[in-house]
Protein backbone atom coordinates (compact mmCIF):
# COMPACT_ATOMS: atom_id res chain seq x y z
CA UNK A 1 0.00 0.00 0.00
CA UNK A 2 2.93 2.41 0.49
CA UNK A 3 3.74 2.01 -3.20
CA UNK A 4 0.21 3.11 -4.08
CA UNK A 5 0.56 6.12 -1.77
CA UNK A 6 3.70 7.17 -3.64
CA UNK A 7 2.04 6.59 -7.03
CA UNK A 8 -1.01 8.69 -6.11
CA UNK A 9 1.05 11.47 -4.54
CA UNK A 10 3.44 11.57 -7.52
CA UNK A 11 0.47 11.59 -9.90
CA UNK A 12 -1.14 14.51 -8.06
CA UNK A 13 2.06 16.58 -7.93
CA UNK A 14 2.98 15.68 -11.50
CA UNK A 15 -0.48 16.69 -12.70
CA UNK A 16 -0.19 20.06 -10.98
CA UNK A 17 3.23 20.61 -12.55
CA UNK A 18 1.90 19.67 -16.01
CA UNK A 19 -1.03 22.05 -15.55
CA UNK A 20 1.30 24.91 -14.64
CA UNK A 21 3.58 24.08 -17.60
CA UNK A 22 0.59 24.08 -19.98
CA UNK A 23 -0.61 27.37 -18.50
CA UNK A 24 2.78 29.06 -18.90
CA UNK A 25 3.88 27.62 -22.24
CA UNK A 26 0.60 26.74 -23.94
CA UNK A 27 -0.46 23.54 -25.61
CA UNK A 28 1.21 24.29 -28.96
CA UNK A 29 4.70 24.26 -27.41
CA UNK A 30 4.43 20.60 -26.42
CA UNK A 31 3.04 19.34 -29.76
CA UNK A 32 5.40 17.75 -32.27
CA UNK A 33 3.16 17.97 -35.35
CA UNK A 34 1.77 21.49 -35.39
CA UNK A 35 0.19 21.14 -38.82
CA UNK A 36 -2.74 19.16 -37.38
CA UNK A 37 -5.30 20.53 -34.96
CA UNK A 38 -4.72 19.44 -31.35
CA UNK A 39 -6.81 16.59 -30.02
CA UNK A 40 -9.49 17.76 -27.60
CA UNK A 41 -9.04 14.60 -25.51
CA UNK A 42 -5.34 13.72 -25.62
CA UNK A 43 -3.42 16.89 -24.85
CA UNK A 44 -1.33 18.27 -22.01
CA UNK A 45 -4.21 19.84 -20.03
CA UNK A 46 -6.23 16.60 -20.32
CA UNK A 47 -3.32 14.53 -19.03
CA UNK A 48 -2.81 17.02 -16.19
CA UNK A 49 -6.51 16.89 -15.26
CA UNK A 50 -6.48 13.09 -15.21
CA UNK A 51 -3.32 12.98 -13.08
CA UNK A 52 -4.68 15.49 -10.56
CA UNK A 53 -8.06 13.73 -10.31
CA UNK A 54 -6.41 10.30 -10.08
CA UNK A 55 -4.01 11.39 -7.36
CA UNK A 56 -6.48 13.53 -5.41
CA UNK A 57 -8.98 10.69 -5.15
CA UNK A 58 -6.52 7.82 -4.75
CA UNK A 59 -4.23 9.18 -2.05
CA UNK A 60 -6.89 9.75 0.64
CA UNK A 61 -8.50 6.40 -0.18
CA UNK A 62 -5.25 4.47 0.14
CA UNK A 63 -4.17 6.27 3.30
CA UNK A 64 -7.52 6.53 5.16
CA UNK A 65 -9.59 3.48 4.18
CA UNK A 66 -9.23 -0.28 4.18
CA UNK A 67 -10.61 -0.76 0.68
CA UNK A 68 -8.85 -3.33 -1.51
CA UNK A 69 -6.24 -2.01 -3.95
CA UNK A 70 -8.32 -2.86 -7.01
CA UNK A 71 -11.28 -0.84 -5.67
CA UNK A 72 -9.06 2.13 -4.87
CA UNK A 73 -7.53 2.02 -8.38
CA UNK A 74 -10.96 1.77 -9.97
CA UNK A 75 -12.28 4.77 -8.01
CA UNK A 76 -9.12 6.79 -8.75
CA UNK A 77 -9.33 6.04 -12.49
CA UNK A 78 -13.00 7.05 -12.47
CA UNK A 79 -12.12 10.29 -10.68
CA UNK A 80 -9.42 11.00 -13.26
CA UNK A 81 -11.93 10.40 -16.07
CA UNK A 82 -14.40 12.77 -14.40
CA UNK A 83 -11.66 15.40 -14.07
CA UNK A 84 -10.91 15.13 -17.81
CA UNK A 85 -14.56 15.40 -18.79
CA UNK A 86 -15.06 18.39 -16.48
CA UNK A 87 -11.99 20.14 -17.87
CA UNK A 88 -13.00 19.51 -21.49
CA UNK A 89 -16.56 20.70 -20.84
CA UNK A 90 -15.37 23.82 -19.05
CA UNK A 91 -12.86 24.73 -21.76
CA UNK A 92 -15.34 24.03 -24.56
CA UNK A 93 -17.94 26.34 -23.01
CA UNK A 94 -15.31 29.00 -22.40
CA UNK A 95 -14.05 28.76 -25.99
CA UNK A 96 -17.57 28.92 -27.44
CA UNK A 97 -18.43 31.92 -25.32
CA UNK A 98 -15.38 33.83 -26.60
CA UNK A 99 -15.66 32.64 -30.21
CA UNK A 100 -18.66 34.75 -31.15
CA UNK A 101 -17.60 37.78 -29.18
CA UNK A 102 -17.04 40.70 -31.58
CA UNK A 103 -14.31 42.29 -29.44
CA UNK A 104 -12.24 39.09 -29.54
CA UNK A 105 -12.51 38.90 -33.33
CA UNK A 106 -11.69 42.59 -33.72
CA UNK A 107 -8.53 42.18 -31.67
CA UNK A 108 -7.46 39.26 -33.85
CA UNK A 109 -8.10 41.23 -37.05
CA UNK A 110 -6.21 44.35 -35.99
CA UNK A 111 -2.97 44.45 -37.98
CA UNK A 112 -4.29 41.93 -40.53
CA UNK A 113 -3.05 42.38 -44.10
CA UNK A 114 -5.82 42.89 -46.67
CA UNK A 115 -6.24 43.79 -50.34
CA UNK A 116 -8.50 46.51 -51.71
CA UNK A 117 -11.18 44.96 -53.96
CA UNK A 118 -13.22 48.14 -54.60
CA UNK A 119 -11.52 51.51 -54.79
CA UNK A 120 -11.55 53.51 -51.55
CA UNK A 121 -11.92 57.26 -52.14
CA UNK A 122 -11.03 59.75 -49.39
CA UNK A 123 -14.63 60.45 -48.43
CA UNK A 124 -16.35 57.22 -49.46
CA UNK A 125 -16.41 53.55 -48.61
CA UNK A 126 -14.78 50.84 -50.70
CA UNK A 127 -14.18 47.18 -50.01
CA UNK A 128 -11.31 44.98 -48.81
CA UNK A 129 -10.71 41.25 -48.80
CA UNK A 130 -8.70 39.31 -46.22
CA UNK A 131 -8.36 35.81 -44.86
CA UNK A 132 -9.44 35.00 -41.31
CA UNK A 133 -9.52 31.49 -39.79
CA UNK A 134 -9.13 29.94 -43.23
CA UNK A 135 -12.03 31.84 -44.79
CA UNK A 136 -11.83 34.58 -47.40
CA UNK A 137 -13.85 37.58 -46.16
CA UNK A 138 -14.90 40.85 -47.79
CA UNK A 139 -16.04 43.89 -45.81
CA UNK A 140 -16.67 47.57 -46.54
CA UNK A 141 -13.66 49.75 -45.74
CA UNK A 142 -12.58 53.35 -45.35
CA UNK A 143 -9.08 54.78 -45.47
CA UNK A 144 -7.47 56.40 -42.44
CA UNK A 145 -5.56 58.79 -44.72
CA UNK A 146 -6.98 61.19 -47.28
CA UNK A 147 -5.39 59.22 -50.14
CA UNK A 148 -7.29 57.26 -52.76
CA UNK A 149 -6.62 53.52 -52.48
CA UNK A 150 -6.88 51.69 -55.80
CA UNK A 151 -7.96 48.09 -56.42
CA UNK A 152 -5.16 45.66 -55.58
CA UNK A 153 -3.46 47.94 -53.04
CA UNK A 154 -2.19 46.18 -49.92
CA UNK A 155 -3.56 47.63 -46.71
CA UNK A 156 -3.48 46.85 -42.99
CA UNK A 157 -6.69 46.74 -40.97
CA UNK A 158 -6.52 49.19 -38.08
CA UNK A 159 -9.95 48.48 -36.61
CA UNK A 160 -13.50 47.52 -37.48
CA UNK A 161 -16.37 49.72 -36.35
CA UNK A 162 -20.00 48.93 -37.17
CA UNK A 163 -18.92 46.43 -39.81
CA UNK A 164 -16.63 48.90 -41.62
CA UNK A 165 -12.89 48.32 -41.66
CA UNK A 166 -10.58 51.28 -41.24
CA UNK A 167 -7.40 50.60 -43.16
CA UNK A 168 -3.99 52.10 -43.74
CA UNK A 169 -1.64 51.55 -46.65
CA UNK A 170 0.90 48.78 -46.07
CA UNK A 171 3.76 50.99 -47.34
CA UNK A 172 3.09 53.54 -44.57
CA UNK A 173 2.88 50.85 -41.88
CA UNK A 174 6.06 49.24 -43.23
CA UNK A 175 7.97 52.53 -42.90
CA UNK A 176 7.02 52.75 -39.20
CA UNK A 177 8.35 49.24 -38.59
Order of alpha helices (4+ residues) and beta strands (2+ residues): alpha-alpha-alpha-alpha-beta-beta-beta-beta-beta-alpha
